[in-house]
Amino acid sequence: MKTNYLFPTKCKTIGWILIVIGLAFILCEDMDLIPQIGPTKVVSLIPEQGSCDKHFSFITTNDTWADEIGHVALMLGFILVSFTRLKEEDEYTVNLRMKSFAWAVKAYGLLYILMELTVYGGGFLLPFFWFHWFIFPLFIIKFQYEIWKFRKEVVSDEE
């Protein structure tokens, strides 16, 4: 089966490396281990809240860029790991991939509803910020579990 939307097999390793790099940058930034680089001009598509700036402008920030680097690396890593073809990709693995993706979307939706109904006020922002990443690990875990289960069944049938 032709799966044009999948990346080559070697991209999975690159994806895992990017996930580790992304998490390292984000954690180092959160623990203030990266020094600020001073004021830098960046493109802002949406003005800061309470600002009268235009929608597209250049603003000055004192951020370290570690968060941005971390988030971009994390997203690229999740995309590469999630959409890399297996060495032996066939109709069954494509079916498992689709079922795992559907399961991840459903689980993500249910967890979002649970979070919406149980987390309130300012405390909602931190879990909500991290929650948008959650669909990728759900998919990766479910798909890898289904592949592992399938391979285990094939091996036990051969014995």
C-alpha positions in Angstrom: 0.0 0.0 0.0 1.3 3.4 -0.9 1.8 5.6 2.1 3.0 9.0 0.8 2.3 10.7 4.1 5.0 8.7 6.0 8.6 9.7 6.4 11.6 7.4 5.7 12.4 4.9 8.5 15.6 6.7 9.6 13.5 9.8 10.6 12.3 8.0 13.8 15.8 8.2 15.3 16.0 11.9 14.4 12.6 12.4 15.9 13.6 10.8 19.2 16.7 13.0 19.3 14.6 16.1 18.7 12.2 15.1 21.5 15.0 14.7 24.0 16.6 18.1 22.8 13.2 19.8 23.0 12.5 18.5 26.5 16.0 19.4 27.7 15.6 23.0 26.4 12.2 23.4 28.0 13.3 22.0 31.3 16.4 24.1 31.4 14.4 27.2 30.6 11.8 26.3 33.3 14.6 25.8 35.9 16.3 29.1 34.8 19.5 27.3 33.8 19.9 29.2 30.6 21.0 32.8 30.9 19.1 35.6 29.2 20.7 36.9 26.0 19.5 40.4 26.4 17.0 42.3 24.3 16.3 40.9 20.9 13.8 41.9 18.2 11.3 39.3 17.2 8.4 39.1 14.8 5.0 39.3 16.6 1.9 38.3 14.7 -0.4 39.0 17.6 0.2 41.9 20.0 0.6 41.2 23.7 -2.5 41.5 25.7 -3.3 45.1 26.6 -1.0 46.4 23.9 -2.1 48.7 21.1 0.5 47.4 18.7 -0.4 46.3 15.2 -1.0 42.7 14.6 2.2 42.3 12.7 5.1 44.0 14.3 8.6 43.7 15.6 8.8 43.6 19.4 11.8 43.6 21.8 12.0 40.7 24.2 14.4 39.5 26.9 13.6 35.8 26.4 16.3 33.2 26.0 14.8 31.6 23.0 15.2 28.3 24.8 11.4 27.8 25.1 10.9 28.5 21.4 13.8 26.1 20.4 12.4 23.5 22.8 8.9 23.7 21.5 9.8 23.6 17.9 12.2 20.6 18.5 9.5 18.8 20.5 6.9 19.3 17.8 9.2 18.3 15.0 10.3 15.2 17.0 6.7 14.1 17.7 5.8 14.6 14.1 8.8 12.5 12.9 8.2 9.7 15.4 4.5 9.6 14.8 4.7 9.6 11.0 7.7 7.5 10.2 7.1 4.3 8.3 8.0 1.0 9.8 10.7 -1.2 8.1 7.9 -3.5 7.0 4.9 -1.3 6.3 1.9 -3.2 4.9 -1.9 -2.9 4.9 -2.2 -4.3 8.4 0.3 -1.8 9.9 -1.5 1.1 8.1 -4.8 -0.2 9.6 -3.1 -0.3 13.1 -1.8 3.2 12.6 -5.2 4.5 11.7 -6.9 2.7 14.6 -4.3 4.0 17.0 -4.7 7.5 15.7 -8.5 7.3 16.1 -8.0 5.9 19.6 -5.6 8.7 20.5 -8.0 11.4 19.3 -10.8 9.9 21.3 -8.7 9.5 24.5 -7.4 13.1 24.0 -10.9 14.4 23.8 -12.1 12.5 26.9 -9.0 13.7 28.9 -9.7 17.2 27.7 -13.3 17.1 28.9 -12.1 15.6 32.2 -9.6 18.4 32.6 -12.2 21.1 31.6 -14.6 19.8 34.3 -12.0 19.5 37.1 -9.4 22.2 36.7 -10.4 25.8 37.3 -9.0 29.3 37.5 -5.4 30.2 36.9 -4.5 26.6 37.6 -6.0 25.7 34.3 -3.3 27.4 32.2 -0.3 25.2 33.1 -2.0 21.8 32.4 -3.7 23.3 29.4 -0.4 24.5 28.0 1.1 21.0 28.3 -2.0 19.2 27.3 -1.9 20.2 23.6 1.2 18.1 23.2 -0.5 15.0 24.7 -2.1 13.6 21.6 1.3 12.6 20.1 2.5 10.5 23.0 -0.9 8.9 23.2 -0.7 7.9 19.5 2.9 6.8 19.8 2.3 4.6 22.9 -0.9 3.1 21.5 0.6 2.3 18.0 3.8 0.9 19.4 1.8 -1.3 21.9 -0.3 -2.6 19.0 2.7 -3.4 16.9 4.4 -5.1 19.9 1.2 -7.1 20.5 1.0 -8.1 16.8 4.6 -9.2 16.7 4.2 -11.2 19.9 1.2 -13.0 18.4 3.1 -13.8 15.2 6.0 -15.2 17.1 3.8 -17.3 19.4 1.9 -18.6 16.3 5.2 -19.7 14.7 6.3 -21.8 17.7 
